[in-house]
Amino acid sequence: MDQRMQRGDPNRVEHPSRTRSGFSSSRVWWVCFAASVAIHFLAVAIYPFFGNTVNIDAISFSFPNVSGRTEGIQVLRLVEVADPIASERPDDPEEIEDVDDPEPPMTPVPIEGTPDPELIPPPPSGAELLRPNLSNPILWEALSSGVLDITLKQREQLLIASALARWNDSAATSLAAEAAAMDWTFTDDEGKRWGVSPGKIHLGDITLPLPFGFGTVVGKREEVNDRLWQWDEIYRQGVRAEVNESWRDRAEAIRRRRDRERTAVQPDTSRVPR
């Protein structure tokens, strides 16, 4: 291209130089800058006449919080106060006399009606009266010779008898509690008994026995029959095993007896002189 320009190429087109116009021109920039300076100068000049002045005395600062830790600069306000008025103390102060507390008068209150009897402990109960105490002469009587002369066998028999008596009492109490739990009866005002007890039906003055028992639950008969058959079979097999064991023991005893007889010394029947 440069060679074409040097040679004077006829196809080259020369454009005339363009000048900037519009907002991008230097003239517009200078006019705007001058207008901005004039506006700022005018605003600074008229601000004291139209703006509010600052009242220094009305400014208040909050006291710093010394309870917590603060970071940064703390501003303290120092206020000068006038000297307080010195209070004058009188030369001869008046002495204040101690006032004693007056005691209230004790006036007895009249009691209407008869006074209650003195509190006394309740009398002993029946169990306390029957229980022997240390002053009972029975505790200090001498033992008879029949008690001291028992043998060791008699002493053991007495201990066993007392233990059996306690066991019988406990068993009787337990059976009575079980019977009471199965007793579904009540007694009316006339003394008649109504309800069901073990093996009986009570209808007032009439008591009917129960000749029948409760059968198997419906739907469980086959299961109960199978269990009964198994139990009977186990019992029969056990009896058979005991019989076989007894036969085995008897056969073993007979065999041992025969062996002893065979090993015994037989008498010499040859009659041969020695």
Secondary structure, DSSP 4 states (H G I P E B T S, - for coil): -HHHHHHT-TT--PPPPPPP-GGGSHHHHHHHHHHHHHHHHHHHHHHHHHSPPP-STT---PPP--SS---SPPP------PPPPPPPPPSSPPPPPPPPPPPPP--PPPPPSPPPPPP-PPPP-HHHHHS--TT-GGGGSPPPHHHHT--HHHHHHHHHHHHHHHHHHHHHHHHHHHHHHT-EEEE-TTS-EEEEETTEEEEETEEEE------PPTT-HHHHHHHHHHHHHHHHHHHHHHHHHHHHHHHHHHHHHHHHHHHSPPP--S----
